Amino acid sequence: MNIEPRHPNFKVPTKGTELAGGYDLYAPEDGELKHDTDVGLMVPLGFAAEIPVGYVGLILPRSGKGAKQGLSLNNTCGVIDPDFRGEWMACLRIRNHAPFKWEAGEAILQLLIVPVLSVEFNIVDKLSDTARGEGGFGSTDEKKDIV
């Protein structure tokens, strides 16, 4: 995947282990989030890249940063389309009351590259039947016998 540095402290995304699904994204500059930043803080990631056609990039907090320190993205998940060529950014916010600080070069986010299926939408009078039917949130907890 082609990647273009846009900051002198840019670090190429890496995997923490050989079997990791996500690539760690590194902050090019020091930063801090405070719990009163309700609108989120836009943080440049220091690079632009070309997601391959047929895929999309998903930016998420690293697991530990999200679970232990409350880091989240203001839009829940960043979506990078294959035709975007600008600098990647993330709108960060904190979900707990402790400030979240990071240093330049620290991995705070992760990138997943996932395939995307293009579909055509067909207008139908009725959808096919399934065992679940129109059961919504929590409905499969009530139907443990469905395989």
C-alpha positions in Angstrom: 0.0 0.0 0.0 1.4 3.4 -0.9 1.9 5.8 1.9 3.2 9.4 1.8 4.7 11.0 4.9 3.4 14.5 5.7 5.2 15.1 9.0 8.9 14.8 10.0 8.0 12.4 12.9 6.0 10.1 10.7 6.3 6.4 11.5 5.1 3.6 9.1 2.2 1.7 10.6 3.2 -1.7 12.0 1.6 -4.9 13.4 2.2 -5.7 17.0 2.5 -9.4 16.2 2.6 -11.5 13.1 -1.1 -12.5 13.4 -2.5 -9.1 14.5 -5.4 -7.9 12.5 -4.7 -4.2 12.9 -1.8 -1.9 12.1 -0.7 0.4 14.9 -0.9 4.1 13.9 1.6 6.4 15.6 1.0 10.0 16.7 3.5 12.4 15.0 3.1 15.0 17.8 2.5 15.1 21.6 -1.1 15.6 22.6 -3.6 15.7 25.4 -7.3 15.1 25.7 -9.3 16.4 28.6 -12.7 15.1 29.6 -14.4 18.5 28.9 -13.5 18.3 25.2 -17.1 17.3 24.2 -16.7 18.1 20.5 -13.5 16.0 20.1 -10.0 17.0 19.1 -8.9 16.7 15.5 -5.5 15.0 15.4 -3.4 14.8 12.2 -1.8 11.4 11.8 1.1 12.7 9.7 0.6 10.8 6.4 -1.6 10.2 3.4 -2.1 6.8 1.8 -3.8 4.9 -1.0 -6.2 2.2 0.3 -6.4 -0.5 -2.5 -9.5 -0.4 -4.6 -12.1 -2.9 -3.2 -11.0 -2.2 0.4 -11.7 0.4 3.1 -9.5 1.5 6.0 -11.1 1.6 9.4 -9.4 3.6 12.1 -10.1 2.6 15.7 -8.5 3.2 19.1 -6.0 0.6 20.1 -7.6 -1.9 22.5 -5.8 -0.9 25.6 -6.1 2.8 25.0 -9.9 2.4 24.6 -10.6 -0.1 27.3 -8.2 1.1 30.0 -7.9 4.8 29.2 -11.2 5.6 27.6 -9.9 6.8 24.2 -12.6 6.8 21.5 -13.2 8.4 18.2 -15.9 11.1 18.0 -17.4 9.5 15.0 -17.0 5.9 16.5 -14.9 4.6 13.6 -12.9 6.5 11.0 -13.6 5.3 7.4 -10.9 5.9 4.8 -12.1 5.3 1.2 -9.7 4.2 -1.6 -10.1 7.5 -3.5 -9.1 9.7 -0.5 -5.7 11.3 -0.9 -5.6 13.9 1.9 -3.7 13.6 5.2 -5.3 11.1 7.5 -6.8 12.6 10.7 -8.8 11.3 13.7 -11.3 13.2 15.8 -10.4 11.9 19.3 -12.3 12.2 22.6 -12.0 10.7 26.1 -14.9 8.8 27.8 -13.6 9.0 31.4 -12.7 11.9 33.6 -8.9 11.5 33.5 -6.9 13.4 30.9 -5.3 11.2 28.2 -1.8 12.2 27.1 0.4 10.8 24.5 3.9 11.5 23.2 5.1 11.8 19.6 5.8 8.4 18.2 3.3 6.6 20.5 0.8 4.1 19.0 -2.6 5.3 20.0 -4.8 4.1 17.1 -5.1 1.1 14.9 -5.9 0.6 11.2 -7.9 -2.3 9.8 -7.9 -2.8 6.0 -11.1 -4.7 5.1 -12.7 -5.8 1.8 -15.9 -4.0 0.7 -18.6 -5.5 -1.4 -20.4 -3.3 -3.8 -24.0 -4.3 -4.2 -27.1 -3.2 -6.2 -30.2 -2.5 -4.2 -33.3 -4.3 -5.5 -36.7 -3.1 -4.4 -38.8 -6.1 -3.4 -42.3 -6.5 -1.9 -41.1 -8.8 0.8 -37.8 -10.1 2.2 -37.0 -13.8 2.5 -38.0 -15.5 5.8 -35.4 -16.5 8.5 -35.7 -18.1 11.9 -34.9 -14.7 13.5 -37.4 -12.8 11.5 -37.8 -9.2 12.8 -36.3 -9.9 16.2 -34.1 -6.9 17.2 -31.8 -6.0 20.0 -31.3 -9.0 22.3 -33.7 -11.2 20.5 -31.2 -14.0 19.9 -30.7 -14.3 23.6 -34.3 -15.6 23.8 -33.9 -18.1 21.0 -30.9 -20.3 22.1 -32.3 -23.2 20.1 -31.7 -21.5 16.8 -28.5 -22.6 15.1 
